Amino acid sequence: MAARPPRMGSPRETARAPAGSSAPAPALASVQARSPGAALGGQRESGLQEQYSNLCMEKSQKINPFILHVLQELDEEIKKGLEGGITLNIAGNNRLVSVERVTGEDFWILSRILKNCLYINGLDIGYNLISDVGAYYAAKLLQKQLYLTYLNLMFNDIGPEGGELIAKALHKNQTLKYLRMTGNKIENTGGMFFAAMLQINSSLEKLDLGDSDLGMQSVMAIATVLTRNQAIKAINLNRPILYGEQEESTVHVGRMLKENHCLVALHMCKHDMKNSGIQQLCDALYLNSSLRYLDVSCNKITQDGMVYVADVLKSNTTLEVIDLSFNRIENAGANYLSEALTSHNRSLKALSVVGNNIEGEGLVALSQSMKTNLTFSHIYIWGNKFDEATCVAYSHLIQMGRLKPDNTDVEPFVVDGRVYLAEVSNGLKKHYYWTSTYGESYDHSSNAGFALVPVGQQP
């Protein structure tokens, strides 16, 4: 009997109906196995758009016009000779075309087609509504599609049970390099399943669990597992749900950094981190020789915390990108950083101090660092207090070619003989939550942090 989409019920009923309840199993019906060349040829003969339409009719499923449009464009690209390395973008936040958000039932049909697309190695299904139903099929896809290296499921209403299904699918998957679960409320329960997965999986290189409502227990578990995991190169633990003033998350992450010598990028935004927390991380960085990208933006670090960061920079030779945006480092903190970058450090390439209540003196000091430190090439300063000396200093850096326009978030202009600075859309991770509707989707000037420290399969 042909499989049907699962019934919509409670999250547990919906996610687990395929396991053998009264609802017919929505398992991905197997398509006859073919060699890569035969599979590719077969799909070219009928086309993905036609396959999708036929399968929707066969399963009495409503055709999603957005999916149909994307598959039609892909068919046209394939006819032009595009052979492989394709990232299929079905993100629901596309403002240039009419979008009907993809549901779990839509993804059921789509996954049946994609499991045999040997030339598709990336899938962006972010900002849709696939929920735990779609997470079931995503898990099945990870088990069947052996060429997928990038999967973006961000903001899809996936809950703890959907997170469990995906995490368990990765126990045996050996091809996926980069998974984005950003914004799916998998909570502490789902986070624990991902911690367990990291004990087993040896191929995943980049994992984004930001804005997923992780709890203290799961953050601690992930940090503990990463002391042994040798595969993960980048981890995003942004905005967990933490209680108390102990800053336990930084204690455990600090311990992990002392023992882990494979992690390259660490994102800890919105951890309510204070000076004692950044001290924990800095103490660990004296013993760490692998971390190149440290993101501690949107915390509560003050000028006193910059003493620890500046001291680390005097001896650390691996850190290349530090994001301190939206903290409270002020002038004194900027001066500490400037002194370390001017006289000692020759490895840091990019620094963001956006929104730190820094006034003219501190910003000018950082500009002076760029004149003597030729490695220091990217600086982002918008959201601070610009006086005339600041505007002149950064205008001079840009005009003399020391600071390239693509490597900063300000641009000088002159009114009545006085120099001012305007904001431009450059930064370390401008396109973390969204992409521009024009130009390159992932241009280096807007995502300099990821360009300077590339990890995993980029979309």
Salt bridges, closest charged atoms under 4 A:
GLU13 OE2 - ARG7 NH2 3.22
GLU58 OE2 - LYS59 NZ 3.50
GLU73 OE2 - HIS69 NE2 3.21
GLU77 OE2 - LYS80 NZ 3.77
GLU83 OE2 - ARG44 NH2 2.99
GLU100 OE2 - LYS62 NZ 2.90
GLU161 OE2 - ARG12 NH2 3.34
GLU164 OE1 - ARG16 NH2 2.88
GLU164 OE2 - LYS168 NZ 2.82
ASP208 OD2 - ARG180 NE 3.52
ASP213 OD1 - LYS185 NZ 3.83
ASP213 OD1 - ARG239 NH2 1.87
GLU245 OE1 - LYS274 NZ 3.00
GLU259 OE1 - ARG228 NH1 3.30
ASP272 OD2 - LYS274 NZ 3.42
ASP272 OD1 - LYS300 NZ 2.90
ASP295 OD2 - HIS267 ND1 3.04
ASP295 OD2 - LYS429 NZ 2.46
ASP311 OD1 - LYS314 NZ 3.78
GLU320 OE2 - ARG292 NE 3.26
GLU320 OE1 - LYS349 NZ 3.63
GLU339 OE1 - LYS314 NZ 3.43
GLU339 OE2 - HIS344 NE2 3.58
GLU359 OE2 - LYS385 NZ 3.77
GLU423 OE2 - LYS430 NZ 3.81
